[in-house]
C-alpha cells in the first residue's frame, strides 16, 4: 500500500494465458506457485502499460484481455489482476512455466487471491447465455480475428498491416488499438454494448461531415467497432496559441452548422437529447434528487444544500433554458467532452474525435466546454477571450440573425453546466451512485449556485 | 533451404490473412499469394517449386511469379520471418 501511494505506481497481478485459455504462466517456488506481478503508473492507460511492462519484465509480447476481480479482493492494493494473452504462447520462456489451469488447486498458491483470480478468469470464459458478439473480446484468442478483419478491411483501401501495433484500452466489451500500415496508421475502436450511442453516432457524423471526422474505412456492427484513419496534424492539446484555439472554435461552429439539417439523423443515431425541452424535463428529477436524498448522504464535507437553495438554483437554470429557447438557436450536434486532446488541426481544417458524449442540443453548450479549456490552456486576457468568442460566432452570423447569439450567450454558462451535470447524473443513476459520485454532482451544483449568484449581481455571466 | 521462422503464425481469412510474429508481437497483412507462399514454404517447398505452383495456381507467368516471390521473400527476410538454412548459401555469405 505504501509503495502504491508513494511512487505513483500500482501493482497488478498478471494472468498470462495461452490463446486457447487452457494454460497459464506461473512462477514456481518449490511446490508453490504465484502469478507474475508488475507495477504500472497510476491513472494511465492500463492495457498499454501492462502490455509494455509485461513485455519488458517477462520477455514475451502479450495482448491485454480485461481486468479480473477475484472474490475477496475488496479494495486491497494487491487485489488488482489483469488477464493477458501470450501472443500466442511461445515455447521457450525466460521466466516462469506454463501450467494447465485445470490442474491447479488453491493449495498451490500461498496468495489466495492469485488462485481466486485464476478461478474468476476461468469462470468468466463460460458462456453467459448471450450471443458471442456481445462480448467480442472475451475469449483469449480474439486478437487474430480482429487483426484478420482489419487486414481484410485495409486491403480494399490499398493498405496493409506492417507489423507494429499498440493496444490502448482493453475489456471484454471494448477495445482501442492503433495499427501501423504502409500508409497512415489506423485505429480500431470497439465500444461494445456498454456505450450504445458512440458507434452509430460516429458513423452518422462521418457521413454527415466527413471533413471533420476521422475517415472511417470499415465498420463491424457485431462488435460496435470501426476502423478509422489516424487524424493527422497537430493536436490542440499541444497548443497554447490563442490563434489556433480561435481557429478550432470557428471549426466547431462550422461542424455544428453542417449538422443543423440532420437533427433527426442524429437523434435516431442515438445522440443524447440535450435540447432545452429535454433539459427542462431532466431539471425536475435532477434537482429533486438533491432535495429528496438524506442530507448527510449528499456530501462528505458538510457543505449541504437547503431546499430553498436548490429551488433557487433550479429556477435560475430553468430561466437560462427558457432564454436560450426564446432566442431560437437551432439544435446541433454537440460534444460533451470537447477537450483539446480530441481536436486535431489538419491541412483541411479541424478533425473532432471521440463522440462517446455526443448530443443534440444548443450549440453553445459545446462552445462553453471549449471555452473552459481555452481559459486553462491560454490564460487569455479580455481581448483574447473576446476574439475567441468572435471566432466562434463569425460562421454563425451567416445562419443566425445578428444579435441572436449575443442574446443567448449570457444564459449559456449555467445552462451548459447543468447540461453537463444532468448528463453525468443521468448516466450515474443507471449504476449505483457512490459517495464520490454524489460529491462530484454536489460540487457541480455548488458551481451552478456561484454562477447563478454572479448573474444576479453582474447581469452577465461571461 | 528457405523456411518460415518458428515465431511466425499464419492466420487465414477468406481473401488473405495475417502473419503474426509471436516473439516480437507484430502483425502483417498477407494477400492470397502471400498466404500461399507461406503455406508452400511451411510444407518444405523450394523456390523453384514455389514459382511453378504460384504460376499455375494464380495463372500468371513464371517470370512474374518469380519476381513476386522474390519481393515477398525479401520482405519476409527484412522482418526476420524467413530462415535460410542452405549450407552453400551460408558459405557464400561468409565469403562475401
HADDOCK unambig.tbl for C-alpha pairs under 7 A between the chains (distance, minus, plus):
assign (segid A and resid 60 and name CA) (segid B and resid 23 and name CA) 6.55 0.50 0.50
assign (segid A and resid 61 and name CA) (segid B and resid 23 and name CA) 6.56 0.50 0.50
assign (segid A and resid 61 and name CA) (segid B and resid 24 and name CA) 6.30 0.50 0.50
assign (segid A and resid 61 and name CA) (segid B and resid 25 and name CA) 5.11 0.50 0.50
assign (segid A and resid 87 and name CA) (segid B and resid 22 and name CA) 5.24 0.50 0.50
assign (segid A and resid 87 and name CA) (segid B and resid 25 and name CA) 6.41 0.50 0.50
assign (segid A and resid 88 and name CA) (segid B and resid 22 and name CA) 5.73 0.50 0.50
assign (segid A and resid 90 and name CA) (segid B and resid 22 and name CA) 6.97 0.50 0.50
assign (segid A and resid 144 and name CA) (segid B and resid 11 and name CA) 6.98 0.50 0.50
assign (segid A and resid 148 and name CA) (segid B and resid 13 and name CA) 6.41 0.50 0.50
assign (segid A and resid 148 and name CA) (segid B and resid 17 and name CA) 5.61 0.50 0.50
assign (segid A and resid 148 and name CA) (segid B and resid 18 and name CA) 5.88 0.50 0.50
assign (segid A and resid 151 and name CA) (segid B and resid 17 and name CA) 6.84 0.50 0.50
assign (segid A and resid 151 and name CA) (segid B and resid 18 and name CA) 6.92 0.50 0.50
assign (segid A and resid 151 and name CA) (segid B and resid 29 and name CA) 5.42 0.50 0.50
assign (segid A and resid 152 and name CA) (segid B and resid 16 and name CA) 6.94 0.50 0.50
assign (segid A and resid 160 and name CA) (segid B and resid 29 and name CA) 5.28 0.50 0.50
assign (segid A and resid 161 and name CA) (segid B and resid 27 and name CA) 6.52 0.50 0.50
assign (segid A and resid 161 and name CA) (segid B and resid 28 and name CA) 4.72 0.50 0.50
assign (segid A and resid 161 and name CA) (segid B and resid 29 and name CA) 4.81 0.50 0.50
assign (segid A and resid 162 and name CA) (segid B and resid 27 and name CA) 6.72 0.50 0.50
assign (segid A and resid 162 and name CA) (segid B and resid 28 and name CA) 5.01 0.50 0.50
assign (segid A and resid 162 and name CA) (segid B and resid 29 and name CA) 6.89 0.50 0.50
assign (segid A and resid 163 and name CA) (segid B and resid 26 and name CA) 4.35 0.50 0.50
assign (segid A and resid 163 and name CA) (segid B and resid 27 and name CA) 4.44 0.50 0.50
assign (segid A and resid 163 and name CA) (segid B and resid 28 and name CA) 5.07 0.50 0.50
assign (segid A and resid 164 and name CA) (segid B and resid 26 and name CA) 5.10 0.50 0.50
assign (segid A and resid 164 and name CA) (segid B and resid 27 and name CA) 6.58 0.50 0.50
assign (segid A and resid 165 and name CA) (segid B and resid 26 and name CA) 6.91 0.50 0.50
